[in-house]
Amino acid sequence: MRIGYGEDAHRLIEGRPLVLGGVAIPSERGPLAHSDGDALLHALTDALLAAIAWDDIGALFPDDAPENKNRPSQDFLHAARERVEAAGYRVAQVSAAVILDRPKLGPYRDPIRASVAELLGLSPDRVGLTFKTSEGLAPDHVQVRAVALLLPLDQL
């Protein structure tokens, strides 16, 4: 088995869409980012890559590459999943903590969990999500910490 850890954070600014786990969240502010800024998928991408001791998301999708401007983060997670499978593993479970003061994310837990599960080929009960606030320490940021558990493909 392999375990990987990933983390991502973005400053929130007016006029950008907020997307987490591939789900659009109604908000006046969204992440300042070169891609769509989906911090949840970015952290999960890094967790998958770390589990197979590969480079990070920036090595696959540099933020100075024009083709990555506003690119959907599903592309990043898909590429990481392909590398995991090419290395002889499959994603067995993921867990993430999303730190965001507002908007409140509780009403979006099930859609986010379902979206992440679909992207990773998991059942939703294998996607752990925790939502926290920064208690006012970082009200203009979104931050995500994620872990991924991989099992060998022959343990299907």
C-alpha positions as CSV (number, residue, x, y, z in Angstrom):
1,M,0.0,0.0,0.0
2,R,1.1,3.6,-0.6
3,I,0.0,6.8,1.1
4,G,0.4,10.3,-0.2
5,Y,-0.2,13.8,1.2
6,G,-1.1,16.9,-0.8
7,E,-1.9,20.5,0.1
8,D,-3.1,23.6,-1.8
9,A,-4.1,27.1,-1.0
10,H,-5.4,30.1,-3.0
11,R,-6.2,33.7,-2.1
12,L,-9.8,34.5,-2.8
13,I,-10.7,37.5,-5.0
14,E,-13.9,39.2,-6.3
15,G,-15.2,38.1,-9.6
16,R,-13.7,34.6,-9.9
17,P,-15.8,31.4,-9.7
18,L,-15.4,29.1,-6.7
19,V,-15.0,25.5,-7.7
20,L,-14.3,22.7,-5.2
21,G,-14.1,19.1,-6.2
22,G,-15.4,19.9,-9.6
23,V,-18.5,21.5,-8.2
24,A,-19.4,25.2,-8.7
25,I,-20.1,26.8,-5.3
26,P,-22.1,30.1,-5.3
27,S,-19.8,32.8,-4.0
28,E,-18.8,36.4,-4.7
29,R,-15.2,35.4,-4.5
30,G,-13.1,32.7,-6.1
31,P,-9.4,31.6,-6.1
32,L,-6.7,33.7,-7.7
33,A,-5.1,31.0,-9.9
34,H,-3.7,30.3,-13.4
35,S,-6.1,27.3,-13.8
36,D,-9.6,27.1,-12.5
37,G,-8.1,27.1,-9.0
38,D,-9.9,24.1,-7.6
39,A,-7.9,23.7,-4.5
40,L,-9.5,20.4,-3.5
41,L,-8.6,18.7,-6.8
42,H,-5.1,20.3,-6.7
43,A,-4.4,18.9,-3.2
44,L,-5.8,15.5,-4.3
45,T,-3.6,15.5,-7.4
46,D,-0.5,16.2,-5.3
47,A,-1.5,13.4,-2.8
48,L,-1.8,10.9,-5.6
49,L,1.5,11.9,-7.2
50,A,3.2,11.9,-3.7
51,A,2.0,8.4,-3.1
52,I,3.9,7.1,-6.1
53,A,6.9,9.4,-5.4
54,W,6.3,11.4,-8.6
55,D,6.8,15.1,-9.1
56,D,4.1,17.6,-8.0
57,I,1.2,19.1,-10.0
58,G,3.4,22.0,-11.2
59,A,5.7,19.6,-13.0
60,L,2.8,18.2,-15.0
61,F,0.9,21.5,-15.5
62,P,3.2,24.5,-15.1
63,D,1.4,27.7,-14.1
64,D,3.3,29.7,-16.7
65,A,2.1,27.5,-19.6
66,P,-0.6,29.3,-21.7
67,E,-2.5,26.0,-22.3
68,N,-3.1,25.7,-18.6
69,K,-4.8,29.2,-18.3
70,N,-8.2,28.5,-16.7
71,R,-7.8,24.8,-17.3
72,P,-10.2,22.6,-15.5
73,S,-8.5,20.8,-12.5
74,Q,-10.2,17.6,-13.5
75,D,-7.5,17.3,-16.1
76,F,-4.9,17.4,-13.4
77,L,-6.5,14.7,-11.3
78,H,-7.1,12.6,-14.4
79,A,-3.4,12.8,-15.3
80,A,-2.3,11.9,-11.7
81,R,-4.7,8.9,-11.7
82,E,-3.3,7.7,-15.0
83,R,0.2,7.8,-13.5
84,V,-1.0,5.9,-10.4
85,E,-2.4,3.2,-12.5
86,A,0.7,3.0,-14.8
87,A,2.7,2.5,-11.6
88,G,0.6,-0.5,-10.8
89,Y,-1.7,1.0,-8.2
90,R,-5.3,2.1,-7.8
91,V,-6.8,4.8,-5.6
92,A,-8.6,3.0,-2.7
93,Q,-9.6,6.0,-0.5
94,V,-9.1,9.7,-0.2
95,S,-9.7,12.2,2.6
96,A,-9.5,16.0,2.6
97,A,-10.0,18.9,4.9
98,V,-11.2,22.1,3.3
99,I,-10.6,25.3,5.2
100,L,-12.8,28.1,4.1
101,D,-14.5,30.8,6.2
102,R,-17.3,31.5,3.7
103,P,-19.5,30.4,2.0
104,K,-20.4,27.5,4.3
105,L,-19.8,24.2,2.5
106,G,-22.0,21.7,4.4
107,P,-24.8,21.9,1.8
108,Y,-22.4,20.9,-0.9
109,R,-20.8,17.9,0.8
110,D,-22.8,15.3,-1.1
111,P,-22.3,16.8,-4.6
112,I,-18.6,17.4,-3.9
113,R,-18.1,13.8,-2.6
114,A,-20.0,12.4,-5.6
115,S,-17.9,14.4,-8.0
116,V,-14.6,13.4,-6.5
117,A,-15.7,9.8,-6.3
118,E,-16.6,9.7,-9.9
119,L,-13.3,11.4,-11.0
120,L,-11.3,8.7,-9.0
121,G,-13.5,5.7,-9.8
122,L,-14.5,5.3,-6.2
123,S,-17.8,4.9,-4.4
124,P,-18.7,8.0,-2.4
125,D,-18.1,6.2,0.9
126,R,-14.4,6.2,0.1
127,V,-14.2,10.0,-0.1
128,G,-13.8,11.6,3.3
129,L,-14.5,15.4,3.4
130,T,-14.1,17.7,6.4
131,F,-15.0,21.4,6.2
132,K,-13.5,23.8,8.6
133,T,-13.2,27.6,9.0
134,S,-10.0,29.4,9.7
135,E,-11.6,31.0,12.8
136,G,-10.9,34.3,11.1
137,L,-7.2,33.6,10.7
138,A,-7.3,33.5,6.8
139,P,-10.7,34.8,5.8
140,D,-9.5,35.6,2.3
141,H,-8.1,32.1,1.5
142,V,-9.1,28.6,0.7
143,Q,-6.8,25.9,1.8
144,V,-7.0,22.1,1.4
145,R,-5.1,19.2,2.9
146,A,-5.6,15.8,1.4
147,V,-4.4,12.2,1.8
148,A,-4.7,9.3,-0.6
149,L,-4.4,5.6,0.0
150,L,-3.3,3.5,-2.9
151,L,-3.4,-0.3,-3.2
152,P,-1.7,-2.5,-5.8
153,L,-3.8,-3.2,-8.9
154,D,-3.7,-7.0,-8.1
155,Q,-5.7,-6.3,-4.9
156,L,-8.9,-5.4,-6.7
